[in-house]
Amino acid sequence: MENNRVVWIDYMKAISMMLVVVYHTPERYQILDEGVIFNLGVPVFFFLAGLLYNPSKYSNWFDYILHRSRQLLVPYTTFFVLFYVLWILVGRRMVGGEEENIGLLFPLYEWATGQPTVVVGTFWYVACLFSMQVVYHLLSRLVPRRWCMVAVSVVLLLSTWVCYVHEWNIGKAFIYMPLYAVGHWVSDKVMARGSGNPLRVTVDALLLVAGIAWLAWSATIADRLLFRYATVAGVLMILPAYVDAAKALARRWGSCGVVTHIAVYGITFLALQNYLIGVIKIVLMRTLGAGVFDQYVWLKLVVAVAVMILIYPCSLVIARYLPWMLGRGRMFDKLQNYRNFAS
């Protein structure tokens, strides 16, 4: 496990990952899930990625691309291969219906173009984050001042109205890039931000309420592009309270091994969640009836918690015995050392 971690960021990542699992657990509700829960999960990760972005760590463009490829594209590929094989062997027949009509090569096309839906559909986020970070890093070298980067990111967001690019989720990367840019822009202030100021707590609480109301309203917008534009504004409103809550938890509970593991190996939870949710859903529907999730709304949270618990030991095994799946381990360390020696 990495040393010198920022504990409150780990809490924020773990909470956001839990909300991602809740979002994917049936039943999915338009206002609650699409409006609020999703936007308290995935978009927050973009903000945190920007918060941790440090361009000074990389001496050149190639080193940065190599680092992000190792962290993102390696697990993007390894988990895809694993679940692609399982999909061919059992997945298509298990789901049945239209799934069996999907061509065997179609998932490979989706993987190559960075827009997975059939196999490891949650990895749209990985492709989106990779595109976002590559573009932002390039722009940060051309437009070095961070406040300029926020403005440029807003322009990229608005550019999707004219040209929305699906490949490698570049369209979504541009839409959410202001969250990444703001995270980078305010990183020093957020890290140094204290607590206990009654006025600030009140303002943050009001922003939180307004932000959640805004996100709930945004779910009623029929146009998906306008919906995403609106959610970016809503997420920015809830972030101050979200950060304060994560810092309060860190002060109260301190460093927690489970929380840190989820934060470090979140990509494993992202990869495995939908499949475990699917298995649990099939079992419950076959034993308790097709309408079980409609009948017992509380099952949504119970199943989500169960999935997080079940993924945890799987993640431990992968981290310990199969680290290469995550772009970690001796093989990648040797390649990095060779790269450092050669340069």
Beta strands, then each sheet from edge to edge (+ up, - down):
end
